[in-house]
Amino acid sequence: SGKNKKQFEIPQKKVGAVIGKGSATLNAIKAYSKAQCFIEQHSPDEEKATVYMVGTDKEILKCKQTTKAIIDGSMSISTLFTLAGVPMPRGGVEDFPTMSSAPSIPQMDPTWGGMPSMPTGPMGTMGPGMMLPGMAPPPGAGSAGSGGPNHESSQMQRNLDDYYARWWSTYAAGGGGEAEGGNDESGGGAFDKEALAKLADRAAKGLPAEEPPAPAPPMMESPPPGPPPEVAGGICECGEPFGPNAKFCSNCGNKLSKPAPPEMPPMPEGALPPPGQPLPPPQATQLPRGPITLKGFLRPTDVAKPKKDDDALQNMMERLQGNVTQTKQAMDISAMAPTRPPPPPPRGPGMGMLGGEDDPRTRADYEFEALIGRMQAAQAPEEVEPVARETLIRFPAFTPPQVVDLLTKINGMPAIQNFQGGELLAELCRMCPTRLKELTCGQFTSLTSTLAAWTRRPDIPKSPRFKDLSKLFFLAASNDMSTRLMAYAPHELNCCLAAFVSVGFSDHKFFASVARAALARHSSFAPVQLTALLAILSEMRLMQTDLFNNAAAFLTARAKELRPVDISRVLRSFAKCGIHHGGLCKAVGDEVCTRYRDKTAVFKAEDLVEIGWALCALQHYHEGVFRLMFKALEKSETIASDSLLQLYELHLALETEHKDAYSNYRPETHLIEALEDHYKDNRKDERRCSEKHRNDVASALKSLVEGSVHVNHRTSLALLVDVVALRKRSSSDGFVHVDLDSNVTQVRSLDQDDPAQASVVTEGFVALRRRILQKSGLRLVTVKESEWRDLDDSKEKRRHLRGLLTNLGDVLQ
């Protein structure tokens, strides 16, 4: 489904800000991030709460970022609701009651005559941030100026404290609330504790709350809604009085100066002071107390709630966000300032490289490093034995990176490799299959490459058990790799295949699954990686038709990205597997000519010969490449022997299939003769099957035809055939030529998982030589070794061979 589950912790005191009134803020976070989330609150004495999130990686990331932005104040509540596309609840968003006793930020209602709507706590307790007279402030509710570890939070708290102070001043100066009465003798509480206990008791019993009595008439008249009143007028210097809104004196015309604001009147009894300010002393006289309600333990008011000033709130939040930005900049500047480094403490486990930095390494890491050091230092057998024993004992407890690191470093430890004739390596090879499922794809690649190197290197002694144990390891590795092929990066896939091929692993079903995985994601390969994959499969004489065809189309469009070695490699792979694709051949040929002409790439004469040889095997004629090849040969002083063998077969192909076009740039006759002599001297036995089967076919042929029968015969074209029947012993060309097909001349198809049902095709370069013989007039039949092996006696073998020779015409007795 693509859904993931993640969690992170937030301060317990910030849970209310994240949930909001009626879960409004939490629902807005869900709507904006598209992720499902909920908060698990712990006991009140714990400092953290856990936020659980379910969704895609993108949704979870957005949910986490939004939640943290709400907590640190970098995103306002109004901005969140705007982004989420949901309306803000009427009356604002209040903090959800939490179990934490730490103060939280109350939602402000910035209208004159109003006051912050104080959040309530659980039944029978004060809301967060509220204090009864005479109580000490709760933890974390100190003055705004007090220092703390979080400089940004302190800066934001100071700005909020300033904001609270202005509202309490307005509330006190304007008479925004009624002074509460109380007991004249006690001069104490602003709350009726008996009424509060009664309400809590009724709530615990599940009884409905009693209707509060009508409020007592206020002693002070509440100001009407609207802007705060202007400061009172005064008397000009000339003695003329002026009103509150006058700017110039009506008598002398001078500009009036604004008088100083009056001193703040005493705070109403029961009202809370700004955060960080001390509580006022109890008043000697108090007015009658009004009824108490559960919501915030505040008296209901009959004054109509004024309209919310959204602009003032937005300006305040923008100013706070600007202060946060300035604080971050100041912290960055202070961090960049040069300071005198403290003396480094002694290093050891748990200490970092720079002293105070935490070291992520564990005790097991230090013990592993010490073991590696002892292995590298051990030279004598008596030194190696205890280290080898310890390695085998602790190997199951090593972490996957340690397993890979250990085996990789053993490559540079001759004493460890030679211990007891390679017995330690065999034992490690036995223990590795049980750790495969713990490895990542990269670690798996390193491990298989290391063990393949152990198998190939002749200088590493191998115990009698090593060969069998290495086979078991690669069988287990192939099974594990098959279960997660789509997780491997292209280069990891190629490295693993190269390791399997190097040890002779040839499980048909495994390579078929690899080919299907590569076909599904071939477009994610780079051209270099894709050509390497095709080369590995072709070297194993394996091909998957759809993979090669799709790769050909992909490489045709990106031929410009191929290196010279990649061009030779991809053409050789297609030629060997007999996959013909004219578009790829033309695109590659044109690219070779363009690069050679523009001198943007260096093609050696041997590279051009191999490219031309592959094009002939693919039956594609590209005159530009062939002319360029002969031109490069003229400039070369020496040519590799294998390239001269390829060049001779290329000459025969052009001579028999494109004789007219080839005559325009055909080399001189003496050069061709020299090539033929070199071919005869260096290609003496074209054995493509077992000696027994080849002699068996020769015996059967001798009983069916008249003439002398020979094996490994060289024709007049200097090409070899397995069996030939000659009319005369001195003849170069016979009247019957027989070639045998075996595993070394055939390519298996991976289109089917079952190797018994897999089709086979003749290798492209073998097919090229047979095509040259047939077009030169020689009669040729092919016997498949697998079919010949299944025939029981000589009679069935003669019958089988007679059926093949019938297609050649009158050649039988």
N, C-alpha and C positions, 0 to 999 in steps of 0.2 A: 504493500500500500504506500510505501515511501514515507510513513509517519515515524518520527523519532520521539523519544522521551528524554528530557533533560531537566535539570534542577539547578538552582543556585540559592544562596542565602541572602537575606536582607535584614537590616536591624529590626528588632522586635518593635521598637518605638515608631517605625515608619510603616507598619502594617496598616494602620488606620488611613494614612495618606494614600496608600496604594488601593485600598478597597473602596473608600469613599462612602457617602451616604447611600444606603440601600444598594451597595455594591455598584454604584454608578461608574466610579472611576475604573474599577476592575473590568466591568463590561465594556467600557470604552477602549481599554487596552486590548481586550479580546477582539473587538470589532476592527481596530486599526491594524493589528498584527496578523489577524486570521488564525491565530494559534489558540488552543484551549489551555487555560491555566487556572490554577487554584493555589491558595496559600494555606500551609499547615502551620498553625500557631502552637508553640510549645508552652511549657509552664511559664508563669510570669517572671520567674527569676532567671530565665535564660535570655541571652542577649540577641539571639538570632531566630528568625523564622524562615521556613523553606518555601520557595516558589516552585511548583511543578508545572512543566510546560509539555504539551503534546502537539506536534505538527511537523512540517518539513523543516529542513535546516534554515531556510530563509525566514520562515515564519517564526521559528524559535529565536533566531537572532534579533528580529525586529521586536519581538515581545520583551526580550531581556533588555535591549537598549532603551525601549520606551519606559519600562519599569524603573530602570536606574535613573533615567532623565527626570522622572517624576520625583524620585527620592532626593536627588542632589539639586533640584530646582532649576536645571537647565531647560526644562519644558514646563510651561504653565498648564494648569488644568483646562483653561479655556482653549489653549492651542490643541491639546489632546482631543477634546470633543470636536473641534473643528476638523482636524485631520481624520478622525474616526467617522465623521458624517452623522453624528447622533446629537440630539439636542441636549443642552445643559439642563439638569433638573431644576425645577422651580425652587427658589430659596437658596440656590448655590449647592455646593458639594461639601458636606461636613465629613470630618474624619469618622471612620467606622470605629466603634468601641473595640479596644484591644485589651489584652491581658497585661500589657506592659504598663509600668508605672512611670515611665519616662515621659517627658512632655512632648506634645506634638503641636504642629502649627495649626491654629484654628483658621477656618475659612473666614475671610474678611468681607464685610458688607460696607463698602466705603460710601456711606451717605451720612449727611450731617444729622446728628441726633441719634444715630444708631451706635451699635457696639458689636464687637465680635461675637458670633454665635458660638458659645462655648460647648465643646463636645462633652458628652457624658460618658462616664465609665460604667462598669457593671453595677448591678443593683446594690444599693447601699454604700457605694464608694463615690469619691469625688471623681470628676472627669479628669483626663490627662491635662496637666498644666494648671489645675485649680488647687488653691490652698485655703484652708480655714484660717481665720486670724489666730495668730500665736503658733502656727505650725511652721516647721522648717521647710525650706524648699526641697522638693524631691531631687534625687540624684540627676545630674545633668541639667538642672534648671537654674544654674548659677547666673551671674550677671553676664551681660553680653560682652563685656570687656575682658572676661576671664580668658586666660590662654588655654589652649587645648591642642591636641595633636593634629586636628584637622583645621587648617587655617582657613580653607574655603568655607566650611560650615560656620566657623566663628564669625567670619565677615558677613555672611548672609544673615546670621542671627542678629548681629548688631543692626543691620538695616531693618530687619523686621521689628526689633525692639523700638527703634526710632518711630516706625510707623504706628506701633501700638501706643506709644507715648502721646502722639498727636491725637489719636482718637479718644484716649482717656481724658486728655486736657479739654477736648471739645465737649465730651460728655459732662465733665464737671462744671465747665464754665457756662455751658448752655442749659444746665439743669435737665440733661437728657434723661434722667431717671429719677425715681422717687426715693427720697431718703427713707430708709427702713427704720421702723421703730423697734424697740426691744425693752428689756428690763432696765429701768433707770439705775438700779443699784449695781447690776453686774456690769453694765456698759459693754457687754460682750458681743455674743455672736450675732451675725447677720442672718443666720439660718435657724429655723425652728427644728431642733434635733428630735423633739418628741414627735412632731408631725412626720419628719423624715423616717424615723423608726417605724411609725405606724404604717406608712406607705410601703416600706420594705417588707413588713410582716404580711400585709395584704397581698403583695406581689408573690411572696413565697408560697402562700396558701392558694394561689390561683384565683383570688377574688378580684373583681373589677375595682379600679381606683374610684374613690369617692369624688363626687363633683366638688371642685373647690368653691368656697364661698365667694361672693362678689367682692371685688377688690375695694379696699378702703379708699375714700377720696384722697387724692394726692395733696400734699402740703404745698408743693410747688407746681406751678402750671408748666406743662411740657411745652417746649417751643414748637411752632408749627413746622411741618415738613418743608424742606427747601434749603437754599444755601444758608450758611451760618450768618448771623447778624453782623452788621458792620460795627466797628469799634465806635464807642460814644464820641460825640463832638467835644469841643473845648472852647477856650477863649483866646482870641488873637492878641498879639502884642499891643495893639491899639486899644484893647479893652472890649472889643466887639465880640460877643459870643457867636459860634457857628455850629451848624448841625453836623450830623455824622457823615453826610455825603458831600459836603461843601469842599471845594478845592481852592477857591480864592475868597478873600475877605470881602464882604459886601461894603465895608466902610472905607478901608484903605487900599483895597485891591491887591494886597500882597498874597503870594502863594502860601497856602496854609501848610504847616508841617504836621505829619501824622503823629499824634501823641503816643506815648508808650502804652502798650496793652496793659490792662489791669492785672494785678496778681491773680494767679489761679486760685479760685475758691477751694475750700476743703472738699475732698473727694466724698461723695455720698457714702453713707454707711453700708457696708456689704459689697461695695464695688471693688474690683481687683485693681491693684496698682500695675503700672507697666512692668514687663519682665525685668528682673534685676533690681527693682526698687524696693526699699524696705516697706513693711506694712505700716499704716498709720496707727497712732495710738487710739485706743477706744474713746469714743465720744461720751461726754457726760450725759447728754440728753439725746434720746433717739425718738423717732417718730413711730407710729404704729406700724407693725409688720404686715405686709400684704400676704396673700395666700401663696403657697409654694407648690410648684409643679415639678414633675420628675425631669423634664427636658431641661438639662443644664441647671436645675435647681434655681431658676430665675422666675421672677414674678411675671405673669402675663401683663401685657400693656394694651391699653385701648387705642394707643396712637397708631394710625395707619402706617404701614411699612412704606417708607419712601422708595421711589424708583432707584434701582441700582445704577451706580455711576460706572459703567463699563470702561469708559475712557480712563478714569482715575485708576481703576484696578489694573488695566493694561499698562499704563505708564509706570505704575509701581513695579510690576513684574519685569518690565523691560529694564528699569533702573537696577533691579536686583541682579538680573542676568548680566548686565554690563559690569556690575561690581564683581561678579564671579569671574568674568573674563579678565578684568584688571588684576584680580588676585592671582589667577593662573600665570599671567605674564610676569608678575612680580616674583612668584615662586621660581619660574624658569630663569629669570635674571639672577636671582640669588643662588640658584643651583650652579650657574655658569661661573660665578665668582670664584677666583682661586682661593683655596683654603689650605692651610698647612695640614698635610696628612698625618693622622695619628700613628703612633708606633704600632707596627703589625704585631698582633698577638701570636703566640706559638701556634703553629699549624698542627693539625691532626685530624682524625675522623670527625666529620661534621663541620669543619672549617673550610672556607673557600680559599681560592688562590690569592684573593686580595685581603685576607684577614677576616673582616666582619661579614663577608659574603657567605651565604649558606652553601655548602658543598652537597650536591644532589647524590653523591656516591654513598653507598651503604658499607657496612662492615664487610659484607660478602664481596663487594667490588674490590676493596683493598686486599682481601684474601686471594681473590682471583689474580690480581696484578702481581702479588707476591709469588703465586704459583707459576705464572708465566716467566717471571724473572728466574726462578730456580730451574725451570725447564731449559731456558736459554743458557744458563751457566753450567748445567750438567754436561759432562763429557765422558767420564769413565762409567762403565757399566754399574759399579756400585753406587754411583751418584744418580744414575738414571732410574734405577729400580725403585727406590722409594718415591720419587717424583711420579713415575708412571703408575704406581699403585695408588697414590693419592688422586691422580687425575681420573682414573677409572672409578674410584669410590665416589668422588664428588661430581662426576659428569651428569648424573640425573638431576642434580640440584642447580646446575648452571642455567642462567637465563639464555634465551635464544641468541641474543647478540654475543654472549660469552662463548656459546657453542661454536658459532661461526668464526669468531676471533681466534679461538683455540686451534681449530683445524687449519685455518689459514696460516697461522704463525708456525705450525709444525713443518710447513714446507721449507722453512729456513733453519730447521734443527736436525742436522744429519744424525746426531747421536740418538735422538728420539726415534727417527725413522728406522735406524738400523737395529734398534733394541730387539734382541731375541729374534733376529731374522724377519723383522716386520710384524711381529705378533701383536704389538701395541696398536698398529694401524688397523690390523684385521679386527681387533676387539672394538675399536672406535667405530669401524664400519658396521659392526654388528649392532651397536647401540644407537646409531643415528636414526634408523627408521622410526623409532618410537617418539622422536622429537620433531618429526616433519610437520605435524599439524600445528605446532606452536610457532612456526617460522612465518615471517612475512614473505611476500613474493621476492623481494630483493635478497633477503637472507637465504631463501631456498635456492635462488640462482647462484649465490656465492658458494653454498655448501655443495651443490651438484658439480659445479665447475672444479672445486677443490678435489673432490673424490675422483672425478674423471682424470684430473692431472696425476693423482697418485697411480691410477690404473695404467696410464700411458707411459709414465716416466720409467725408462729402463734402469736408471741409477738407484731407484728405491727398491730395496729388497722386499719381496712379497712372500708371506708365509703360505703354506698349502691351502689354508682356509680363506685367504684373501679373495681369490678369484670367485669362489662360490658366494661369499658374503657380499662382495661388490655387486654381483648379479641380483641378489636379493634386495640390496639397497635401491638399485635403479628401478627394479620392478615396483617396489613400494613407492618410490619417488614418482614414477609415471602414474600410478593410481591416485596419489594425492594431487598431482598437478592437473589431472583430468577433471577434478572436481571444481577447480577454480581458474580455468583457462582464461576467462574473460577479465580476470583481475590483474593479469600480468601485463606490464608495459611491453611495447614491441621489442625493445632491445633485450629485455629480460627473457621474453619468449625465444628469441634467436639464440641467446647464450645457453639456455637450457637445452634447446634442440641440438646445438653444437656439442654439448657435453654428452647427450645421449648417443648421438651419432659416433662420437669419437671412441666410445667403449663398445661399439658394435650392437647397440640395442636397436631392435628392428620390429617391435610389436606393431602389427598392422593396425589394430584397433586404436592404439594410442595416437599414432600419426594421423589417422583419419579424423579423430576428434580435434587434433591441433589444426588440421587443414580447414575444418568447418569453422572453428573459432576465428582463424585468420580471415576466412572469406567474409564472415559477418562484420568484421571491423577493418577490412583492408584499407579503407579510405583514411583511417586514422594513422596508418604507417607513413613514415617518410619514405621517399623513393629509395633511398639507400637501404633502409631497413627492410622494405618489401623485396628488393632484389636479393638481399642476403638470405631471406627466408626461402625464396624460390631456389636459390643455389643450394641450400642445405637439403631441401626435398629432392632436388634433381640428383645430388650426389648419392642419396639413398635409393635412387631409381624409383622414386615415388612421384606421382602427380595427381592433382585434383583438377578436373577439367574446368569447373566453374571458377575455381580460385585463379588458375592461370589465365583464363579469358578475361576475368574482371581486372586482374592485375595488369594485363596487356593494355586494356582500355585506359586504366589509371596512369600507367607509365607513358602511354602515347601522349597524353595531355601534359605531362610534366617531364618530357624528355630533356628539357634544358637544365634540369636539376641533377641529372645523372653525371657522375664522374666518369672519366675514361675507363677505370676498372669496373665500374658498375655497368657500363655499356657492354663490355666484353662478357661480364658475368651473366647479365640477363639474357643476352642472345644465346650464350652457351646453354643456359638452363632450358630455354624454349626449344632449342635444337635437339638437345639430348632427350627431352620428353616427347618430341615429335608434335609440338603444339604450333600450328601455323597461324600467324596473325600478320597479314600484310600491312595493316596500319602501323603496328609497332615497328616492323622492319623498315618501312619507309621513313618514319619519324626519326628513328635512331640513325639510319644512313645519312639522312639530310643533316642531322645535327653533327655527325662526325665530319662531313665535308665542310660545313660552315665554320666549325671551330678550327679545323686545320687551315682553312683559307685565311681566317681572321687571326690566326696564331693566338687564340685565347685558351688553347689546351694543347698539351704535348701528347701525341700518340706515337709510341714506338712502333717500329716495323712489325715486331712480333704481335702487338695489340691489333694492328690492322689486318694481319694475316688471320688471326683467330676470328675477328669480326667477319671477314670475307668467307672463311670456312663455315662459320655458323649460318651465314646467309645462304650459302649453297645447300647446306643440309635442310634449311627451311624452304628451299626452292624459290628464293626471292632474288631477282637480278637487280642489282643497284650498280650501274656502271661507274658512277662517281666514286664509290668506295673502292671498286676493283682497280680503277686507274690510279687512285691515290695510293693504294697499297703497293703497286708495282713501282710507282715513283719513289716511295719511301724505301723500298728494297734497293733501288739503285744507289741511294745515298748511304746505305748502311754497309759498314765494313764487315761485320760478322752477324750471323743470324743463328738463333738457337736451333738445336737439332730437331726438337719437336715441332717448331714452327716450319722447318723445311719439309717435314712429313705432311703437315697440314697443307702446305703450299702445293705439294704434288697432287694430293687428292682434289684440291680446289681447281688446279689446272685441268685435271681429267673431267671434272664436273662441267666447267665452262666449255671444254672442247666437245663434249657430247651433247650438252643441252643448249648452248648459246654460241655455236661455232661461228656464225657469221659476224655477230657483234664482237666476239672475242678476237677475231682475226685482226682487228684494228689496233690492238695493243698487246697482242700475244708476244711473250718473250722469244728470243731467238732459239733456234733448235738446239744448239749446243748447251744452252742453259737448262732446257727441258731434259736433255739427256743426263746432265749432271744431277738434276733433281731425281730422276728415275734411279740412277745408280745409288744415290744416297738412300733412297727409299728401300731398295733391295737389301742394302747392307744393314739397315737398322730396323726393319720390320720383317723378321724371319719366321715368326710363328704366330699366326693369328688364331691362337687357341681360344675358342669360345665355349668349350664344353670339356667334359672329362675325356681322358685318353681312351678309356674303356668303351664309352659309348661311340666315340668316333670310329674306333676299329670295328665295333659291332655293325655300324652302318656300312662301312666299307665291305665287310664280309657279305652282308645281305645284297649289296649292289653288285658284287662280283658274281653272285648266283643268278642275277636277273639280266645282265647285259653281256655282250661280247666285247672284249677289249681289256686293257690293263687298268686296274683301279689303284689310285694313289691317294694318300692323305696329305694334308697341309701343302696343297699344290699352288704354285705361283703361275698366274696366267700371263698372257702376253702383255697385259697392261701393268704387270708387276703387283697386282692385287692378289691376295691369298684367298683360297677356298678350302673348306675342310676336307671334302672328298671329291675326286674327279674320276671320270671314266674316259680313257683316251683310246682312239682308234689305233694310233701308233704311239709307241713308247716315247718317240722323240718329239711328239707334238707338244706345243705350248698350251693350246686350248683344246679341251675335251668336248665330247658331244653331250656329256651329262656333268653338271656341277651341283654338288649338294652342300648346303650350309646348315649348321646345327644352331638352334636357338636355345639358350639356357638363361639362368638368372643374370649373367653378366652381359647379356645382349638385350634384355627386356626391361621394360618399365611397368611397374604395377600401378593400377589406378586405385585411388583412395575414394572413389565415388561410392563404394560399398564397404560396410564395416567388416563383413565376413571375408577373410582372405581367400577362402575357397571359391567365392563367387566373384572375386575381383578380376576384371579384365586386364589383359596385358597388351602392350604395344612394343614394337621393335624400336630399340634406341635409334635416335635420329642419325648418328654418324655411321652406324652399321647399315642402316637403310640406304644412306647415301652411296656407300661402296657397292651394295647390291644393285642399286639403280644404275650405276655406271656400267656394271657388268652386263646387265640385261639390255641397256641401250647400245652396248657395243656388239650385240648379237650372240651372246653366250646364253645357253639355256640353263636355268638355275631353279632348283627346288629347295625348300626349307623344311627341315625336320625339327620338331619341338622335342627337346630332351625330356620334358615332363611326360609327354605322351609315349615316347619310346621306352621310357623306364617302366611304364605300366604294362607293356606287352610281355606275356609270359615266356613264350618260346620263340625259336628262330622262324618257325612257320608263320606265326602271327606277324612277326617283324617284316618278313618278306612280303606278306600280303599288304601290310600298311605302306611299305615303300613302293610296291607296284602301283598302288592307287595314286600316289603322288607323281610317279613318272608318266602315268598315262596322259597327264595334262601337257606333257612336253612333245607329244607326237610319237613318231615311229622311232623310238629309241630302245625298245625292249627286244629280246630275242624272238 
